[in-house]
Amino acid sequence: MRVHRRSFFQLAGLGALSSVVPKTSHSEVGINAIVDKTSYMRRVTSALKQQWPNNRLINIVCHGHSVPAGFFKTPVVNTFNAYPHLLHRSIKSVYPYCVSNVIVTAIGGENSQSGAARFESQVLCHRPDVVTIDYALNDRGIGLAAARKAWVSMIEKAKTVRGLSIILLTPTPDTAHKPDDTNEPINQHAAQIRLLAEEYEVGLVDSLAGFDLIQKETGDVSALLSQINHPNRKGHDIVAKELFSWFSDEPYQAGIDDWDVH
């Protein structure tokens, strides 16, 4: 396994993560700098293209907390405008012959420690082709070290499954988020996830970077949120579009469901 210099400092415990973050911009550790999308996902995309009788069931599992679970303005769970469902619709728009499931194993309020504890029994049991992991928003409560241990546990268990593709997600923001503030926990957890994707050579969806681009342009992130800490449909589209790019070069087009998109 290739270990990069920035990851080595974390593994060796040499300094706080905040001392690493200023040296690491989104352009330095971006999705294309970690693994090549086409080659990394080739086994999955090739299977998605097959027609009957040569096709097979493709399982994609979205693991995490309330955001992939579909919570908008709590207690409303807006499943069909959350990124797992939007991803599924986009996949079907370009792979009409595939038989696919997008299985959501996310639980509102959960952090990665709890998610890691049930990873084998409730995620790998589905024999997934792809697993996405999205816990950073809630991991602020357990801190960087505990979160890293839990994410590493899930990544390493997933990597024992032959042919399984892993995609890590940086967090979506809350209303208090300040882009580029290296002392902010959301930014620190996002930086740690980027390093993990680089260290373990797995996929990365940099959700936070997508939100930051809009927040820097408009000065406000509230138009992308349904409440203080949950994205609305526009916010979920940011995540779904980037996630879909791992499955296809075609334009993202998930459509609008007959639900309140706020």
C-alpha positions as CSV (number, residue, x, y, z in Angstrom):
1,M,0.0,0.0,0.0
2,R,1.4,3.4,-1.0
3,V,1.7,5.8,2.0
4,H,2.1,9.5,1.1
5,R,4.2,11.9,3.0
6,R,1.2,13.8,4.4
7,S,-0.4,10.6,5.5
8,F,2.8,9.5,7.2
9,F,2.7,12.4,9.6
10,Q,-0.7,11.3,10.7
11,L,0.3,7.6,11.0
12,A,3.3,8.5,13.0
13,G,1.4,11.0,15.2
14,L,3.8,13.8,14.3
15,G,1.8,17.0,14.9
16,A,-1.9,17.9,14.8
17,L,-3.9,17.6,11.7
18,S,-4.3,21.4,11.7
19,S,-0.6,21.7,11.0
20,V,-1.1,19.6,7.8
21,V,-4.2,21.2,6.5
22,P,-2.7,24.6,5.4
23,K,-0.3,22.7,3.1
24,T,-3.1,20.8,1.4
25,S,-5.4,22.6,-0.9
26,H,-8.4,21.0,-2.8
27,S,-6.3,21.2,-6.0
28,E,-3.4,19.4,-4.4
29,V,-5.5,16.5,-3.0
30,G,-8.4,16.4,-5.4
31,I,-10.4,13.5,-6.7
32,N,-8.3,13.1,-9.8
33,A,-5.0,13.1,-7.8
34,I,-6.0,10.0,-5.8
35,V,-7.2,7.3,-8.2
36,D,-8.3,7.4,-11.8
37,K,-12.1,7.2,-11.9
38,T,-12.3,5.2,-15.1
39,S,-9.9,2.4,-14.1
40,Y,-11.0,2.3,-10.5
41,M,-14.7,1.8,-11.4
42,R,-14.2,-0.2,-14.6
43,R,-15.4,-3.5,-13.1
44,V,-18.6,-1.8,-12.0
45,T,-19.3,0.3,-15.1
46,S,-18.6,-2.7,-17.3
47,A,-21.1,-4.8,-15.4
48,L,-23.7,-1.9,-15.6
49,K,-23.5,-1.9,-19.4
50,Q,-24.3,-5.6,-19.8
51,Q,-27.7,-6.7,-21.2
52,W,-29.7,-9.7,-20.3
53,P,-28.8,-12.6,-20.0
54,N,-25.2,-11.4,-19.3
55,N,-26.1,-8.7,-16.7
56,R,-26.1,-9.3,-13.0
57,L,-27.3,-7.5,-9.9
58,I,-25.2,-4.5,-8.9
59,N,-25.4,-3.4,-5.3
60,I,-24.3,0.1,-4.1
61,V,-24.5,0.7,-0.4
62,C,-24.6,4.3,1.0
63,H,-23.4,4.2,4.6
64,G,-23.5,7.1,7.0
65,H,-25.6,9.4,9.1
66,S,-28.7,11.6,8.6
67,V,-27.6,13.2,5.3
68,P,-27.5,10.0,3.2
69,A,-30.5,8.7,5.2
70,G,-32.5,11.5,3.6
71,F,-33.2,13.8,6.6
72,F,-34.1,17.3,5.4
73,K,-35.9,19.4,7.9
74,T,-36.1,17.0,10.8
75,P,-38.2,14.9,11.3
76,V,-39.0,14.8,7.6
77,V,-37.1,12.1,5.7
78,N,-37.1,13.1,2.0
79,T,-35.7,9.9,0.6
80,F,-36.3,10.6,-3.1
81,N,-34.5,13.9,-3.1
82,A,-31.4,12.6,-1.2
83,Y,-28.2,11.8,-3.0
84,P,-28.5,8.0,-2.8
85,H,-31.8,8.0,-4.7
86,L,-30.5,10.8,-7.1
87,L,-27.5,8.7,-7.8
88,H,-29.7,5.6,-8.6
89,R,-31.9,7.6,-11.0
90,S,-28.8,9.0,-12.7
91,I,-27.3,5.6,-13.1
92,K,-30.5,4.2,-14.6
93,S,-30.6,7.2,-17.1
94,V,-27.3,6.0,-18.7
95,Y,-27.4,2.3,-18.0
96,P,-30.9,1.2,-19.0
97,Y,-30.1,-2.5,-19.1
98,C,-28.7,-2.8,-15.6
99,V,-30.3,-4.4,-12.6
100,S,-29.2,-2.2,-9.7
101,N,-29.9,-1.5,-6.1
102,V,-28.8,1.6,-4.1
103,I,-29.1,0.4,-0.5
104,V,-29.1,3.0,2.3
105,T,-27.7,1.7,5.6
106,A,-27.4,5.2,7.0
107,I,-28.8,6.1,10.5
108,G,-29.7,9.7,11.6
109,G,-27.6,10.9,14.5
110,E,-24.9,8.2,14.1
111,N,-21.2,8.7,14.0
112,S,-18.5,6.6,12.4
113,Q,-17.7,4.6,15.5
114,S,-21.3,3.2,15.5
115,G,-21.1,2.8,11.8
116,A,-17.9,0.8,12.0
117,A,-19.4,-1.5,14.6
118,R,-22.1,-2.6,12.3
119,F,-20.2,-2.4,9.0
120,E,-19.8,-6.2,8.5
121,S,-23.3,-7.2,9.7
122,Q,-25.3,-4.4,7.9
123,V,-23.1,-3.2,5.0
124,L,-20.9,-6.0,3.7
125,C,-23.7,-8.5,4.2
126,H,-25.3,-7.0,1.0
127,R,-22.3,-8.1,-1.0
128,P,-21.9,-4.6,-2.5
129,D,-20.0,-3.6,-5.6
130,V,-19.6,-0.1,-4.3
131,V,-19.7,1.3,-0.7
132,T,-19.9,5.1,0.1
133,I,-19.0,6.4,3.5
134,D,-20.4,9.7,4.8
135,Y,-20.0,10.4,8.6
136,A,-17.8,13.5,9.0
137,L,-20.6,15.9,10.0
138,N,-21.4,13.9,13.1
139,D,-17.8,12.8,13.7
140,R,-17.0,16.3,15.1
141,G,-18.5,15.0,18.3
142,I,-15.9,12.2,18.7
143,G,-12.8,14.0,17.4
144,L,-10.3,13.4,14.7
145,A,-8.4,10.4,16.2
146,A,-11.5,8.4,17.0
147,A,-13.0,9.1,13.6
148,R,-9.8,8.2,11.8
149,K,-9.7,4.8,13.7
150,A,-13.4,4.1,12.7
151,W,-12.9,5.1,9.1
152,V,-9.8,3.0,8.8
153,S,-11.6,0.0,10.2
154,M,-14.4,0.3,7.6
155,I,-12.0,1.0,4.7
156,E,-9.7,-2.0,5.6
157,K,-12.7,-4.3,6.0
158,A,-14.0,-3.2,2.7
159,K,-10.7,-3.7,1.0
160,T,-10.7,-7.4,2.0
161,V,-13.7,-7.8,-0.4
162,R,-12.4,-8.6,-3.9
163,G,-13.5,-6.1,-6.5
164,L,-15.3,-3.8,-4.0
165,S,-14.9,-0.1,-4.8
166,I,-14.9,2.4,-1.9
167,I,-15.8,6.0,-2.2
168,L,-15.3,8.4,0.8
169,L,-17.3,11.6,1.1
170,T,-16.2,14.8,2.8
171,P,-19.0,16.4,4.9
172,T,-21.7,18.7,3.7
173,P,-21.6,21.9,5.8
174,D,-23.8,23.5,8.4
175,T,-24.8,27.2,8.6
176,A,-21.8,28.1,10.8
177,H,-19.2,26.7,8.3
178,K,-16.3,29.0,7.3
179,P,-14.5,27.8,4.2
180,D,-10.7,27.6,4.6
181,D,-10.7,28.1,8.4
182,T,-8.2,25.4,9.3
183,N,-9.3,25.5,13.0
184,E,-12.9,24.5,12.1
185,P,-13.7,20.9,12.8
186,I,-15.6,20.4,9.6
187,N,-12.6,21.5,7.6
188,Q,-10.3,19.3,9.7
189,H,-12.4,16.2,9.2
190,A,-12.7,16.9,5.5
191,A,-8.9,17.2,5.3
192,Q,-8.5,13.9,7.2
193,I,-10.9,12.1,4.7
194,R,-8.9,13.5,1.7
195,L,-5.8,12.1,3.3
196,L,-7.4,8.7,3.9
197,A,-8.6,8.5,0.3
198,E,-5.0,9.2,-0.8
199,E,-3.4,6.8,1.6
200,Y,-5.7,3.9,0.8
201,E,-6.1,4.7,-2.9
202,V,-9.9,4.8,-2.9
203,G,-12.4,7.1,-4.4
204,L,-13.3,10.5,-3.0
205,V,-16.3,12.8,-3.4
206,D,-15.3,16.2,-2.0
207,S,-18.7,17.4,-1.1
208,L,-17.4,20.2,1.1
209,A,-15.3,21.6,-1.7
210,G,-18.4,21.8,-3.9
211,F,-20.4,23.7,-1.3
212,D,-17.4,25.9,-0.6
213,L,-17.2,27.1,-4.2
214,I,-20.8,28.3,-4.0
215,Q,-20.4,29.8,-0.6
216,K,-17.4,31.8,-1.6
217,E,-19.3,33.1,-4.7
218,T,-22.5,34.0,-2.8
219,G,-21.3,34.5,0.7
220,D,-24.0,32.3,2.1
221,V,-24.6,28.5,2.3
222,S,-28.2,28.7,3.6
223,A,-29.7,28.4,0.1
224,L,-28.3,24.9,-0.1
225,L,-29.6,23.7,3.3
226,S,-33.0,22.6,4.5
227,Q,-32.1,23.3,8.1
228,I,-29.0,24.2,10.1
229,N,-27.1,20.9,9.3
230,H,-29.0,19.1,6.5
231,P,-28.7,19.9,2.8
232,N,-31.8,20.5,0.7
233,R,-32.4,19.2,-2.8
234,K,-29.9,21.7,-4.3
235,G,-27.3,20.6,-1.7
236,H,-27.9,16.9,-2.4
237,D,-27.5,17.6,-6.1
238,I,-24.0,18.8,-5.5
239,V,-23.1,15.5,-3.8
240,A,-25.0,13.4,-6.3
241,K,-23.5,15.0,-9.3
242,E,-19.9,14.4,-8.1
243,L,-20.8,10.9,-7.0
244,F,-22.3,10.1,-10.3
245,S,-19.1,11.2,-12.1
246,W,-17.5,8.1,-10.7
247,F,-20.0,6.0,-12.7
248,S,-20.2,7.9,-16.0
249,D,-18.9,10.8,-18.0
250,E,-22.5,11.6,-19.1
251,P,-24.2,14.7,-17.7
252,Y,-25.8,14.4,-14.3
253,Q,-29.6,14.4,-14.7
254,A,-31.6,13.0,-11.8
255,G,-34.8,14.8,-12.5
256,I,-37.2,16.3,-9.9
257,D,-39.5,14.2,-7.8
258,D,-42.9,15.2,-6.6
259,W,-41.6,16.1,-3.2
260,D,-41.0,19.4,-1.3
261,V,-37.4,20.0,-2.4
262,H,-36.6,22.3,0.5
